[in-house]
Amino acid sequence: MAEIILSHLGHAYNAAPCGPLDYALKPVDLAWEDGKTYALLGPSGCGKTTMLNIISGLLTPSEGRLFFDGRDVTRTRTVDRNIAQVFQFPVIYTTKTVRQNLAFPLECRGWDRARISARIAHIADILDLTERLDEPAKRLSADLKQIISLGRGLVRDDVAAVLLDEPLTVIDPQMKFSLRRKLRDINKATGITMILVTHDQSEAMSFADEVVVMKDGELQQSGPPEDLFARPANAFVGYFIGSPPLNLFAVEREGDRLVAPSIGAGLTMPGTLSAEHAQIGVRPEHIRLEPARPDRAPAQVEKVENLGLDAVYTLRSHRQETFKVKMRHRPGLGAGDAVSLSVDPSDLLLFGDGQRVTPAEA
Ligand SMILES: Nc1ncnc2c1ncn2[C@@H]1O[C@H](COP(=O)(O)OP(=O)(O)OP(=O)(O)O)[C@@H](O)[C@H]1O
């Protein structure tokens, strides 16, 4: 188990003595605590796999350094890093039993039989595999095969971290939830640092203690899921985190206030930030719909998406801006209905040139 430090770590696949660098991963500083769960999140091509491959040792970074528990492992071979990896598709021996699959990494290390048996019993207990140890691996469902892939990594007692590269992609949607919870349980039971690569924000948010959001090879924000939701560093994070994403509204200046006419709400912001460069963001969960009344901003319901208990309402403001509201499903409210909007000022987020600003900073 290890604390992992990325120190000005970056990579350009075209790194050359001269010419401009085309960074797949722009230099980044991050510190990951021993025993926590992390998710690398971002759209395709943002550099997640590049970062993961540098951590596993499959790729040597073109700049910066990587430390495991203070030890510089930047140029250490993968086999000497004690990393367990779980890939998109389960990597197991289908001709072997579950027990034989778990035993294999230990046999390769020359452990004696008694030590191997004790270790397998311990890991099988954590993974709920005790009853299945003598089953042929090929008969197991995809999610159990992934659990065994994980078990083959965890069975060693020297694992510094588990790297999970989109391991839930092949899992049935209804099994994803339980496997994700299982991964968290394993993290709590073993205290092993886990790093998950995903482009699915709900997967990242429900798995990780901290989510690292990336875009175009650049770190956007890193922090606990609730921080990313409540205080996104920029409009991209606001949009990428949350479902539906953050609503962004155009603003106008009214004296020392920046106001979003669509929602009839604004913030005090003395003159330095011009309205053309600013937007006000509001989470769909933070806008309330009320019966139409003259003292509130009006809007019209365009579409209702019923989610069961909740619904997502698509609305059009009197300024012709489209936005979404997520709240308890209200059966009487439908397309074409007129409503009024209300927003608590403390739920308004202000962005200047795409970066979040607070009134004190502007
Ligand atoms: N071996 C390589 N040689 C050159 N460029 C590469 C190589 N591997 C990746 N890249 C480029 O580096 C950038 C980051 O790729 P990377 O695979 O790290 O992103 P990702 O976020 O993991 O994407 P995905 O979710 O699609 O796997 C992309 O522009 C990609 O085209």
The ligand as a Tripos MOL2 file, in Angstrom:
@<TRIPOS>MOLECULE
LIG
   31    33     1     0     0
SMALL
NO_CHARGES

@<TRIPOS>ATOM
      1 N1          0.8340    5.7570  -28.2550 N.pl3     1 LIG1
      2 C1          0.4100    6.9660  -28.5720 C.ar      1 LIG1
      3 N2          1.0570    7.7230  -29.4750 N.ar      1 LIG1
      4 C2          0.6600    8.9720  -29.7850 C.ar      1 LIG1
      5 N3         -0.4170    9.5680  -29.2330 N.ar      1 LIG1
      6 C3         -1.1250    8.8600  -28.3220 C.ar      1 LIG1
      7 C4         -0.7560    7.5370  -27.9400 C.ar      1 LIG1
      8 N4         -1.6480    7.1110  -27.0140 N.ar      1 LIG1
      9 C5         -2.5280    8.1030  -26.8190 C.ar      1 LIG1
     10 N5         -2.2090    9.1610  -27.6020 N.ar      1 LIG1
     11 C6         -2.9310   10.4580  -27.6390 C.3       1 LIG1
     12 O1         -2.8420   11.0420  -26.3460 O.3       1 LIG1
     13 C7         -4.0610   11.6910  -26.0050 C.3       1 LIG1
     14 C8         -4.5830   11.1250  -24.6820 C.3       1 LIG1
     15 O2         -4.9350    9.7550  -24.9010 O.3       1 LIG1
     16 P1         -5.4120    8.7950  -23.7230 P.3       1 LIG1
     17 O3         -5.5630    7.4250  -24.3110 O.co2     1 LIG1
     18 O4         -4.4890    8.9420  -22.5700 O.co2     1 LIG1
     19 O5         -6.8260    9.4120  -23.3620 O.3       1 LIG1
     20 P2         -8.0500    8.7480  -22.5630 P.3       1 LIG1
     21 O6         -8.6310    9.8430  -21.7630 O.co2     1 LIG1
     22 O7         -7.5900    7.5370  -21.8460 O.co2     1 LIG1
     23 O8         -9.0300    8.3480  -23.7460 O.3       1 LIG1
     24 P3        -10.0660    7.1060  -23.8140 P.3       1 LIG1
     25 O9        -11.1290    7.3780  -22.7860 O.co2     1 LIG1
     26 O10       -10.5960    7.1940  -25.2090 O.co2     1 LIG1
     27 O11        -9.2790    5.8630  -23.5570 O.co2     1 LIG1
     28 C9         -5.0090   11.4830  -27.1720 C.3       1 LIG1
     29 O12        -4.9390   12.6440  -27.9880 O.3       1 LIG1
     30 C10        -4.4270   10.2910  -27.8910 C.3       1 LIG1
     31 O13        -4.7160   10.3370  -29.2810 O.3       1 LIG1
@<TRIPOS>BOND
     1     1     2 1
     2     2     3 ar
     3     2     7 ar
     4     3     4 ar
     5     4     5 ar
     6     5     6 ar
     7     6     7 ar
     8     6    10 ar
     9     7     8 ar
    10     8     9 ar
    11     9    10 ar
    12    10    11 1
    13    11    12 1
    14    11    30 1
    15    12    13 1
    16    13    14 1
    17    13    28 1
    18    14    15 1
    19    15    16 1
    20    16    17 2
    21    16    18 1
    22    16    19 1
    23    19    20 1
    24    20    21 2
    25    20    22 1
    26    20    23 1
    27    23    24 1
    28    24    25 2
    29    24    26 1
    30    24    27 1
    31    28    29 1
    32    28    30 1
    33    30    31 1
@<TRIPOS>SUBSTRUCTURE
     1 LIG1         1 GROUP 0 **** ****
